[in-house]
């Protein structure tokens, strides 16, 4: 039965919004009047998104923001997995989630999914109609679960993967947040001291007609440059950023940049480990769901944010298509950590490829977290020492003329 979103007012003139099921829009209006509501607008849920464009550009009624963020999608998937695993039919599980949702946008989206499932569509096909909310990998895993008859188990594994990925991202953000805040504050303080404090103090000694110390002269020159050309410098930085973004939009330049990024001493290893963990985890989840290995490799490669590693994964896909074992194909790509090919080889030998790949993903994720925390631990005191050194130089630039003047008076 189709779902309709409605806007209405009650007998006291208060607005009401929601979603209901009816055979036609006319029937939906009749149901609203039966509830003592005056319908203002009744629109099919499925057509709301079609009006916004099939590219996932957003629904007209819901705006352009995504209905599910990463955390909300993981929670919703976990809830759906629990309901389906308990033996509840998919249609009733979606109905329960529609009724429990406190967010109007989520309620309308889930009602639309339920409507499409009730109309005979598969759940994966219903999800594919909303590409902005559900990625192709998410849809592929759901489709494999429906095909194998283990939708509850697949949903549970999918929720695990989403939660683990979200936890890893949060820990990485948490490890880099404090150094980033310290860096920004340090830059603001230094610019303020150099552009305002140093000139004010140095002007006091301008009338003495004595040569200022070299450090003070350097600081005054830097201060004059910032005050006179600061906006030009800022404009140059912004222009450089825009040009860099435009250059990285070209696939060849982006791949070269990502390859160079992987060769950096610390952040390169972090990036390689994070991308490899994501690749192995996605490949393990898809293989466990019964997705063919070639299709799983293609989908896992698309999750890689680093274009150089994505190119290596696609090259490995070609080798596997030609008959090479997965472990051998990955071992030839040196950008992937050796642990991925090692566990893939163990999985192929024991017939437990998904489990071995998942173990590789977990170990890589733990290593990335350890390295990120170690890097943050090193950066924090280094930033404080560097900031202290810069402030000391500014203070010396201010104090040296005073010391020189006292010596002259004596």
C-alpha positions as CSV (number, residue, x, y, z in Angstrom):
1,X,0.0,0.0,0.0
2,X,1.5,3.4,-1.0
3,X,2.6,5.8,1.7
4,X,1.7,9.5,1.7
5,X,3.2,12.4,3.6
6,X,0.6,15.0,4.7
7,X,0.3,18.4,6.2
8,X,-2.9,19.2,7.9
9,X,-4.5,21.3,10.7
10,X,-6.7,20.1,13.5
11,X,-9.9,21.7,14.8
12,X,-8.0,24.2,16.9
13,X,-5.8,25.3,14.0
14,X,-2.6,23.6,15.1
15,X,-0.4,22.2,12.3
16,X,0.0,18.4,12.0
17,X,2.5,16.5,9.8
18,X,3.1,12.8,9.3
19,X,3.0,9.8,7.0
20,X,0.1,7.4,6.5
21,X,-0.8,4.6,4.1
22,X,-3.7,4.6,1.7
23,X,-4.6,3.2,-1.7
24,X,-4.9,6.7,-3.2
25,X,-4.3,10.3,-2.3
26,X,-8.1,10.7,-2.2
27,X,-8.3,7.9,0.3
28,X,-5.5,9.5,2.4
29,X,-7.5,12.8,2.6
30,X,-10.5,10.8,3.6
31,X,-8.6,9.2,6.4
32,X,-7.4,12.6,7.6
33,X,-10.9,14.0,7.6
34,X,-12.0,10.9,9.6
35,X,-9.4,11.9,12.2
36,X,-10.9,15.4,12.4
37,X,-8.0,16.9,10.5
38,X,-8.2,19.3,7.6
39,X,-5.7,18.2,4.9
40,X,-3.6,20.9,3.3
41,X,-1.3,18.8,1.2
42,X,-1.0,15.0,0.5
43,X,2.0,13.8,-1.5
44,X,3.2,10.3,-2.3
45,X,6.4,9.6,-0.4
46,X,8.1,7.8,-3.4
47,X,7.4,10.8,-5.7
48,X,8.9,13.3,-3.2
49,X,12.4,12.0,-4.0
50,X,11.8,11.6,-7.7
51,X,11.0,15.3,-7.9
52,X,14.4,16.1,-6.3
53,X,16.3,14.2,-8.9
54,X,17.5,10.6,-9.0
55,X,21.1,11.6,-8.3
56,X,20.5,11.9,-4.6
57,X,20.4,15.6,-4.6
58,X,17.8,15.7,-1.8
59,X,14.0,15.7,-1.4
60,X,12.1,18.8,-1.9
61,X,10.2,18.4,1.3
62,X,13.2,17.4,3.3
63,X,15.8,19.8,2.1
64,X,19.3,19.0,1.0
65,X,20.7,17.5,4.1
66,X,21.1,13.8,4.5
67,X,18.5,12.1,6.6
68,X,21.0,9.6,8.1
69,X,24.4,10.7,9.2
70,X,27.0,8.0,9.9
71,X,26.0,7.5,13.5
72,X,22.3,7.5,12.8
73,X,22.7,5.0,10.0
74,X,24.6,2.7,12.3
75,X,22.0,2.9,15.0
76,X,19.1,2.4,12.5
77,X,20.9,-0.6,11.0
78,X,21.4,-2.1,14.4
79,X,17.7,-1.6,15.3
80,X,16.6,-3.2,12.1
81,X,19.0,-6.1,12.5
82,X,17.6,-6.8,16.0
83,X,14.0,-6.8,14.8
84,X,14.7,-9.0,11.8
85,X,16.9,-11.4,13.7
86,X,14.1,-11.9,16.3
87,X,11.9,-13.3,13.6
88,X,9.8,-10.2,12.8
89,X,9.0,-9.9,9.0
90,X,10.8,-7.1,7.2
91,X,7.6,-5.1,6.6
92,X,6.6,-5.2,10.3
93,X,10.1,-4.3,11.3
94,X,10.0,-1.2,9.0
95,X,6.6,-0.4,10.4
96,X,7.9,-0.5,13.9
97,X,10.9,1.7,13.0
98,X,8.6,4.2,11.3
99,X,6.4,4.4,14.4
100,X,9.4,4.7,16.8
101,X,11.2,7.4,14.8
102,X,11.1,10.8,16.4
103,X,12.6,12.5,13.4
104,X,10.0,13.4,10.7
105,X,12.5,13.1,7.9
106,X,13.6,9.6,9.0
107,X,10.0,8.6,9.5
108,X,9.1,9.6,6.0
109,X,12.1,7.8,4.5
110,X,11.4,4.6,6.3
111,X,7.7,4.8,5.4
112,X,8.7,5.1,1.8
113,X,11.0,2.0,2.1
114,X,8.1,0.1,3.7
115,X,5.7,1.2,1.0
116,X,8.1,-0.1,-1.8
117,X,8.6,-3.4,0.0
118,X,4.9,-3.8,0.4
119,X,4.5,-3.1,-3.3
120,X,6.7,-6.2,-4.1
121,X,10.1,-4.6,-4.4
122,X,13.1,-6.2,-2.7
123,X,14.6,-4.3,0.2
124,X,17.9,-3.8,-1.7
125,X,16.0,-2.3,-4.6
126,X,14.1,0.0,-2.3
127,X,17.3,1.2,-0.7
128,X,18.9,1.8,-4.1
129,X,16.2,4.4,-4.8
130,X,17.8,6.6,-2.2
131,X,21.5,6.7,-3.1
132,X,22.1,9.8,-1.0
133,X,21.3,7.8,2.1
134,X,22.5,4.3,1.3
135,X,25.8,3.7,-0.5
136,X,26.1,1.1,-3.2
137,X,28.1,-1.1,-0.8
138,X,25.3,-0.9,1.8
139,X,22.7,-1.9,-0.9
140,X,24.9,-4.7,-2.2
141,X,25.3,-6.3,1.2
142,X,21.6,-6.1,1.9
143,X,20.9,-7.6,-1.5
144,X,23.3,-10.5,-0.8
145,X,21.6,-11.0,2.6
146,X,18.2,-11.2,0.9
147,X,19.4,-13.6,-1.7
148,X,21.0,-15.9,0.8
149,X,18.0,-15.8,3.2
150,X,20.2,-14.5,6.1
151,X,19.1,-10.9,6.1
152,X,19.2,-10.6,9.9
153,X,22.8,-11.9,10.1
154,X,23.9,-9.7,7.3
155,X,22.3,-6.6,8.9
156,X,24.0,-7.4,12.1
157,X,27.4,-7.6,10.4
158,X,26.7,-4.5,8.5
159,X,25.9,-2.7,11.8
160,X,29.2,-4.0,13.3
161,X,31.1,-2.7,10.3
162,X,29.5,0.8,10.5
163,X,30.1,1.1,14.2
164,X,33.7,0.0,14.0
165,X,34.4,2.4,11.1
166,X,32.7,5.2,13.1
167,X,34.7,4.4,16.2
168,X,37.9,4.5,14.3
169,X,37.1,7.8,12.7
170,X,36.1,9.4,16.0
171,X,39.4,8.2,17.6
172,X,41.4,9.7,14.7
173,X,39.5,13.0,15.0
174,X,40.0,13.0,18.7
175,X,43.7,12.4,18.4
176,X,44.2,15.3,15.9
177,X,41.7,17.8,17.4
178,X,43.8,19.0,20.3
179,X,47.0,19.7,18.2
180,X,44.8,21.4,15.6
181,X,43.3,23.7,18.2
182,X,46.7,24.5,19.8
183,X,48.1,25.3,16.3
184,X,45.2,27.7,15.4
185,X,45.4,29.5,18.8
186,X,49.2,29.8,18.5
187,X,48.9,31.4,15.1
188,X,46.3,33.9,16.2
189,X,48.4,34.9,19.3
190,X,51.6,35.3,17.3
191,X,49.9,37.3,14.6
192,X,48.4,39.6,17.3
193,X,51.7,40.1,19.1
194,X,53.7,40.7,15.9
195,X,51.2,43.0,14.3
196,X,50.0,45.0,17.3
197,X,52.1,44.6,20.5
198,X,55.6,44.8,19.0
199,X,55.0,48.0,17.0
200,X,53.4,49.7,20.1
201,X,56.3,48.9,22.3
202,X,59.0,49.6,19.7
203,X,57.6,53.1,18.9
204,X,58.5,54.1,22.5
205,X,62.1,53.8,21.6
206,X,61.9,55.4,18.2
207,X,62.7,58.9,19.5
208,X,66.0,57.8,21.1
209,X,67.7,57.8,17.8
210,X,69.7,54.8,18.7
211,X,70.0,51.7,16.6
212,X,67.6,49.0,17.7
213,X,68.8,45.4,18.3
214,X,68.8,43.2,15.3
215,X,66.1,40.9,16.7
216,X,63.9,43.9,17.3
217,X,64.5,45.2,13.7
218,X,63.6,41.8,12.3
219,X,60.4,41.7,14.3
220,X,59.5,45.2,13.3
221,X,60.1,44.3,9.6
222,X,57.9,41.2,10.0
223,X,55.2,43.3,11.7
224,X,55.3,45.9,8.9
225,X,55.0,43.2,6.3
226,X,52.0,41.7,8.1
227,X,50.2,45.0,8.6
228,X,50.8,46.2,5.1
229,X,50.6,43.0,3.1
230,X,48.7,40.7,5.4
231,X,45.5,40.7,3.4
232,X,47.5,40.1,0.2
233,X,49.3,37.2,1.9
234,X,45.9,35.8,3.0
235,X,44.5,36.2,-0.5
236,X,47.5,34.3,-1.9
237,X,47.0,31.4,0.6
238,X,43.3,31.2,-0.4
239,X,44.2,31.4,-4.1
240,X,46.8,28.7,-3.6
241,X,44.2,26.5,-1.9
242,X,41.6,27.0,-4.7
243,X,44.2,26.2,-7.4
244,X,45.3,23.1,-5.4
245,X,41.7,21.9,-5.1
246,X,41.2,22.4,-8.9
247,X,44.4,20.5,-9.6
248,X,43.4,17.7,-7.3
249,X,40.1,17.4,-9.1
250,X,42.1,15.9,-12.1
251,X,42.4,12.2,-11.6
252,X,46.0,12.0,-12.7
253,X,47.2,14.8,-10.4
254,X,45.1,13.4,-7.5
255,X,46.6,10.0,-7.8
256,X,50.2,11.5,-7.9
257,X,49.4,13.6,-4.9
258,X,48.0,10.6,-3.0
259,X,51.0,8.5,-3.9
260,X,53.4,11.2,-2.6
261,X,51.2,11.5,0.6
262,X,51.8,7.8,1.3
263,X,55.5,8.3,1.2
264,X,55.5,10.8,4.1
265,X,57.1,9.5,7.2
266,X,54.3,9.6,9.8
267,X,51.0,10.6,8.2
268,X,51.7,8.4,5.2
269,X,51.8,5.3,7.3
270,X,48.6,6.3,9.1
271,X,46.9,6.9,5.8
272,X,48.0,3.6,4.4
273,X,46.9,1.7,7.5
274,X,43.5,3.4,7.6
275,X,42.7,2.8,4.0
276,X,43.9,-0.8,4.1
277,X,41.8,-1.5,7.2
278,X,38.8,0.0,5.5
279,X,39.5,-2.1,2.3
280,X,40.0,-5.4,4.2
281,X,36.9,-4.8,6.4
282,X,34.6,-4.0,3.5
283,X,35.9,-7.0,1.5
284,X,35.4,-9.3,4.5
285,X,31.9,-8.1,5.0
286,X,30.9,-8.5,1.3
287,X,32.6,-11.9,1.0
288,X,30.8,-13.1,4.2
289,X,27.5,-11.9,2.7
290,X,28.0,-14.1,-0.3
291,X,28.9,-11.3,-2.8
292,X,31.1,-12.7,-5.6
293,X,34.8,-11.9,-5.1
294,X,35.2,-9.8,-8.2
295,X,32.2,-7.7,-7.4
296,X,33.3,-7.5,-3.7
297,X,36.8,-6.3,-4.8
298,X,35.3,-3.7,-7.1
299,X,33.1,-2.4,-4.3
300,X,35.9,-2.5,-1.7
301,X,38.2,-0.6,-4.0
302,X,35.6,2.2,-4.4
303,X,35.7,2.8,-0.6
304,X,39.4,3.8,-0.7
305,X,39.9,7.5,-0.3
306,X,43.5,7.3,-1.5
307,X,43.4,7.2,-5.3
308,X,46.9,5.5,-5.5
309,X,45.7,2.6,-3.3
310,X,42.5,2.5,-5.2
311,X,44.4,2.1,-8.5
312,X,46.4,-0.7,-6.9
313,X,43.2,-2.4,-5.7
314,X,41.7,-2.2,-9.2
315,X,44.9,-3.6,-10.7
316,X,44.6,-6.5,-8.2
317,X,41.0,-7.0,-9.4
318,X,42.3,-7.4,-13.0
319,X,44.8,-10.0,-11.8
320,X,42.1,-11.9,-9.9
321,X,39.8,-11.8,-12.9
322,X,42.7,-13.4,-14.9
323,X,42.9,-16.3,-12.5
324,X,45.5,-15.1,-9.9
325,X,44.8,-15.8,-6.2
326,X,43.7,-12.8,-4.2
327,X,46.7,-13.0,-1.8
328,X,49.1,-13.1,-4.8
329,X,47.4,-10.2,-6.5
330,X,47.5,-8.0,-3.3
331,X,51.1,-9.0,-2.5
332,X,52.2,-7.5,-5.8
333,X,50.9,-4.1,-4.7
334,X,53.4,-2.7,-2.3
335,X,51.2,0.2,-1.1
336,X,49.0,-2.4,0.7
337,X,50.5,-3.5,4.1
338,X,51.8,-7.1,3.9
339,X,49.4,-8.1,6.6
340,X,46.5,-7.9,4.2
341,X,48.0,-10.4,1.7
342,X,49.2,-12.6,4.5
343,X,45.8,-13.0,6.0
344,X,44.2,-13.3,2.6
345,X,46.6,-16.2,1.9
346,X,45.7,-17.9,5.2
347,X,42.0,-17.4,4.4
348,X,42.3,-18.9,1.0
349,X,44.2,-21.9,2.4
350,X,41.8,-22.5,5.2
351,X,38.6,-21.6,3.4
352,X,37.9,-18.8,5.9
353,X,38.7,-15.8,3.8
354,X,36.0,-13.4,5.3
355,X,37.2,-14.2,8.9
356,X,40.9,-13.7,8.0
357,X,40.2,-10.5,6.2
358,X,38.2,-9.2,9.2
359,X,41.1,-10.1,11.5
360,X,43.5,-8.2,9.3
361,X,41.1,-5.2,9.3
362,X,40.9,-5.3,13.1
363,X,44.7,-5.4,13.5
364,X,45.3,-2.6,11.1
365,X,42.6,-0.5,12.8
366,X,44.2,-1.1,16.2
367,X,47.6,-0.2,14.8
368,X,46.3,3.0,13.2
369,X,44.7,4.0,16.6
370,X,48.0,3.3,18.4
371,X,50.0,5.3,15.9
372,X,47.6,8.2,15.9
373,X,47.6,8.4,19.7
374,X,51.4,8.2,19.7
375,X,51.7,11.0,17.1
376,X,49.3,13.2,19.1
377,X,51.3,12.5,22.2
378,X,54.5,13.7,20.5
379,X,52.9,16.7,18.7
380,X,51.3,18.2,21.9
381,X,54.5,19.0,23.7
382,X,56.3,19.9,20.5
383,X,53.6,22.5,19.6
384,X,53.7,23.9,23.1
385,X,57.5,24.2,23.0
386,X,57.4,25.8,19.6
387,X,54.8,28.3,20.7
388,X,56.8,29.1,23.8
389,X,59.9,29.6,21.6
390,X,58.2,32.0,19.3
391,X,56.7,34.0,22.2
392,X,60.1,34.1,23.8
393,X,61.6,35.6,20.6
394,X,58.9,38.3,20.6
395,X,59.4,39.1,24.2
396,X,63.1,39.4,23.7
397,X,62.5,41.7,20.7
398,X,60.6,43.9,23.1
399,X,62.9,43.7,26.1
400,X,66.3,44.1,24.3
401,X,65.7,47.8,23.6
402,X,64.8,48.3,27.2
403,X,67.9,46.6,28.4
404,X,70.0,48.6,25.9
405,X,68.4,51.9,27.1
406,X,69.1,51.0,30.8
407,X,72.7,50.3,29.9
408,X,73.0,53.7,28.1
409,X,71.5,55.6,31.1
410,X,74.0,54.0,33.4
